Amino acid sequence: MVDLTLWPSVLAAFLGVLLFFYGLSRKNKASSSSEEEPGAATTTATVTDDGDFGSRNVRDDVIIVGAGVAGAALAHTLGKEGRQVRVIERDLTEPDRIVGELLQPGGYLKLIELGLEDCVENIDAQRVFGYALLKDGKATRLSYPLEKFHSDVSGRSFHNGRFIQRMREKAASLPNVRLEQGTVVSLLEENGTIKGVEYKSKSGEELKAYAPLTIVCDGCFSNLRRALCIPKVDVPSCFVGLVLENCQLPYANHGHVILADPSPILFYPISSTEIRCLVDVPGQKVPSILNGEMAKYLKTVVAPQVPPELHNAFISAIEKGNIRTMPNRSMPAAPHPTPGALLMGDAFNMRHPLTGGGMTVALSDIVVLRNLLRPLHDLNDASALCKYLESFYTLRKPVASTINTLAGALYKVFSASPDQARNEMRQACFDYLSLGGVFSDGPVSLLSGLNPRPLSLVCHFFAVAIYGVGRLLLPFPSPKRMWIGARLISSASGIIYPIIKAEGVRQMFFPATVPAYYRAPRAM
Ligand SMILES: Cc1cc2nc3c(=O)[nH]c(=O)nc-3n(C[C@H](O)[C@H](O)[C@H](O)COP(=O)(O)OP(=O)(O)OC[C@H]3O[C@@H](n4cnc5c(N)ncnc54)[C@H](O)[C@@H]3O)c2cc1C
């Protein structure tokens, strides 16, 4: 007869052996990923076509496509939450781009929430305390209202590639996050559910990877978003980028916006010795760099509008020849909720980069998603997960829609126009912000992501229009000035209404009336 009292001890011994081997395998895995060079591709066991996970025997919870700002931050965030994360990034070397160089203080607060604030350390990032607005030789300083925050909180500006590389390293340091170099060519779909991705490895091998959730973060040129949203991309202008050296900004540690003709010019520090200049060129085509038209345009049209302190450095930068361009895209979030997949970052939603809001929106979205996924232990029921995550699209709205709307509206208001009413609006905006106090703190806290409230945005926008009309009518209204005033109000509505419509009036102003809102855990 078997002694039944021995069973618990036998079971405990068996479990002990299992735990020992499990611990050993995790330890090996952890040490192998920390031995790799930061940011380098990890070698993984081949994933076979039928979704077998090969000899590695680790099942990924999430595949992330792209390790830019959104993908790298998301990988670290989900990894820290205990998910098994696999990141497939086209190029793991340090990016060298003219995008994502100024992180608003609201974005810095999100970095803190995600535990990523050290990623702006040791990269010669500069602190940014607000903006200087310049028009017709006049300047006004608009400080971020940071009094209520810890002294460390401010904007940060840096080389985009250095920031991304720090986040990639931090994500890859987690034992359950694997970063590998590869180009995703398509999403694997089965009966309407995304099961994973097909990608080309660094060595050119065609592979497939499977996970219950695929998050596509392949940036503004995304070629994967088409299946997951209705991409209505607008390109109102392009930015021409230069780096200025050996000069000082008129207002140290501030972003500078010149209300130039035909459209704004930006300056902000990206290291202790370099200043980024972004010249907006309306339309989708820029003068040719190759045949010298661009240099001529910059010297003859733009240089005379550059502050005198920066003029020589601006000319030197043109002559040095390192001129880069990027289309400025905007695209409202119009997801096509699909089981097994989600879009994030610029692949999902874009706005004009004038206000430097893209990274703040991406990081804020990651916080919302993390909180939503936190109570879920199992991501395998793709349909249920998809339905549950519909609340994400509403919960992200206060931050995203405020930043998106402001970016689109300010770009239009800050650009010169042959229409007198539009120019009155532009001047009114400059003068309104110059009033200081609540008139500058309100809009600046919206722009910086410190207080993202759609209703406050609309109030300030129409307050600027009313201020502009008031100035036209006082002290004595003339029929012509009354007519311009009426057109100013109509032009203000014409600017803001289409943007709000694209954002979704209901989600933006009445989120509680959207049924999906209630699918989020109560604590949110
Ligand atoms: C000119 C300009 C200036 C800007 N300035 C600012 C600013 O100052 N502040 C700010 O907050 N925002 C700014 N933005 C917006 C900001 O850059 C974006 O919002 C942000 O970079 C979005 O991050 P992302 O991860 O979605 O995209 P990205 O950072 O572009 O990352 C996408 C990643 O996906 C990878 N990838 C692409 N395709 C594939 C594929 N098929 N397979 C695998 N990997 C792939 C890419 O290599 C890349 O690493 C600016 C935008 C522009 C155009």
The ligand as an SDF file (V2000), in Angstrom:
LIG
                    3D

 53 58  0  0  0  0  0  0  0  0999 V2000
    9.8070   67.7200  -38.9120 C   0  0  0  0  0  0  0  0  0  0  0  0
    9.2080   67.1580  -37.6610 C   0  0  0  0  0  0  0  0  0  0  0  0
    9.6000   67.6500  -36.4280 C   0  0  0  0  0  0  0  0  0  0  0  0
    9.0430   67.1360  -35.2710 C   0  0  0  0  0  0  0  0  0  0  0  0
    9.4100   67.6640  -34.0640 N   0  0  0  0  0  0  0  0  0  0  0  0
    8.8360   67.2200  -32.9360 C   0  0  0  0  0  0  0  0  0  0  0  0
    9.1910   67.7610  -31.6740 C   0  0  0  0  0  0  0  0  0  0  0  0
   10.0340   68.6440  -31.5630 O   0  0  0  0  0  0  0  0  0  0  0  0
    8.5790   67.2620  -30.5790 N   0  0  0  0  0  0  0  0  0  0  0  0
    7.6460   66.2560  -30.6490 C   0  0  0  0  0  0  0  0  0  0  0  0
    7.1200   65.8400  -29.6140 O   0  0  0  0  0  0  0  0  0  0  0  0
    7.3250   65.7100  -31.8200 N   0  0  0  0  0  0  0  0  0  0  0  0
    7.8840   66.1640  -32.9590 C   0  0  0  0  0  0  0  0  0  0  0  0
    7.5640   65.5880  -34.1550 N   0  0  0  0  0  0  0  0  0  0  0  0
    6.6870   64.4140  -34.1490 C   0  0  0  0  0  0  0  0  0  0  0  0
    7.4640   63.2070  -33.6180 C   0  0  0  0  0  0  0  0  0  0  0  0
    8.6620   63.0650  -34.3150 O   0  0  0  0  0  0  0  0  0  0  0  0
    6.6310   61.9500  -33.7300 C   0  0  0  0  0  0  0  0  0  0  0  0
    5.3730   62.1580  -33.1440 O   0  0  0  0  0  0  0  0  0  0  0  0
    7.3060   60.7460  -33.0640 C   0  0  0  0  0  0  0  0  0  0  0  0
    8.5740   60.5330  -33.5980 O   0  0  0  0  0  0  0  0  0  0  0  0
    6.4360   59.5270  -33.2670 C   0  0  0  0  0  0  0  0  0  0  0  0
    7.1000   58.3790  -32.8110 O   0  0  0  0  0  0  0  0  0  0  0  0
    6.8720   56.9660  -33.5160 P   0  0  0  0  0  0  0  0  0  0  0  0
    7.5410   55.9790  -32.6580 O   0  0  0  0  0  0  0  0  0  0  0  0
    5.4570   56.8060  -33.8640 O   0  0  0  0  0  0  0  0  0  0  0  0
    7.6450   57.1040  -34.9010 O   0  0  0  0  0  0  0  0  0  0  0  0
    9.2050   57.0910  -35.1430 P   0  0  0  0  0  0  0  0  0  0  0  0
    9.8890   57.7420  -34.0050 O   0  0  0  0  0  0  0  0  0  0  0  0
    9.3820   57.6460  -36.4990 O   0  0  0  0  0  0  0  0  0  0  0  0
    9.5930   55.5510  -35.1230 O   0  0  0  0  0  0  0  0  0  0  0  0
    9.1540   54.6400  -36.1040 C   0  0  0  0  0  0  0  0  0  0  0  0
   10.1150   53.4620  -36.0720 C   0  0  0  0  0  0  0  0  0  0  0  0
    9.5920   52.3930  -36.8280 O   0  0  0  0  0  0  0  0  0  0  0  0
   10.6380   51.8040  -37.5970 C   0  0  0  0  0  0  0  0  0  0  0  0
   10.0000   51.1680  -38.7460 N   0  0  0  0  0  0  0  0  0  0  0  0
    9.3540   51.7610  -39.7640 C   0  0  0  0  0  0  0  0  0  0  0  0
    8.8710   50.8290  -40.6070 N   0  0  0  0  0  0  0  0  0  0  0  0
    9.2100   49.6160  -40.1080 C   0  0  0  0  0  0  0  0  0  0  0  0
    8.9940   48.2850  -40.5250 C   0  0  0  0  0  0  0  0  0  0  0  0
    8.3020   48.0140  -41.6250 N   0  0  0  0  0  0  0  0  0  0  0  0
    9.4940   47.2840  -39.7760 N   0  0  0  0  0  0  0  0  0  0  0  0
   10.1950   47.5320  -38.6470 C   0  0  0  0  0  0  0  0  0  0  0  0
   10.4250   48.7830  -38.2000 N   0  0  0  0  0  0  0  0  0  0  0  0
    9.9370   49.8130  -38.9220 C   0  0  0  0  0  0  0  0  0  0  0  0
   11.5210   52.9900  -37.9650 C   0  0  0  0  0  0  0  0  0  0  0  0
   12.8260   52.5670  -38.3190 O   0  0  0  0  0  0  0  0  0  0  0  0
   11.4740   53.8040  -36.6810 C   0  0  0  0  0  0  0  0  0  0  0  0
   12.4930   53.4440  -35.7840 O   0  0  0  0  0  0  0  0  0  0  0  0
    8.0980   66.0920  -35.3360 C   0  0  0  0  0  0  0  0  0  0  0  0
    7.7090   65.5830  -36.5770 C   0  0  0  0  0  0  0  0  0  0  0  0
    8.2470   66.1170  -37.7280 C   0  0  0  0  0  0  0  0  0  0  0  0
    7.7990   65.5900  -39.0540 C   0  0  0  0  0  0  0  0  0  0  0  0
  1  2  1  0
  2  3  1  0
  2 52  2  0
  3  4  2  0
  4  5  1  0
  4 50  1  0
  5  6  2  0
  6  7  1  0
  6 13  1  0
  7  8  2  0
  7  9  1  0
  9 10  1  0
 10 11  2  0
 10 12  1  0
 12 13  2  0
 13 14  1  0
 14 15  1  0
 14 50  1  0
 15 16  1  0
 16 17  1  0
 16 18  1  0
 18 19  1  0
 18 20  1  0
 20 21  1  0
 20 22  1  0
 22 23  1  0
 23 24  1  0
 24 25  2  0
 24 26  1  0
 24 27  1  0
 27 28  1  0
 28 29  2  0
 28 30  1  0
 28 31  1  0
 31 32  1  0
 32 33  1  0
 33 34  1  0
 33 48  1  0
 34 35  1  0
 35 36  1  0
 35 46  1  0
 36 37  1  0
 36 45  1  0
 37 38  2  0
 38 39  1  0
 39 40  1  0
 39 45  2  0
 40 41  1  0
 40 42  2  0
 42 43  1  0
 43 44  2  0
 44 45  1  0
 46 47  1  0
 46 48  1  0
 48 49  1  0
 50 51  2  0
 51 52  1  0
 52 53  1  0
M  END
$$$$
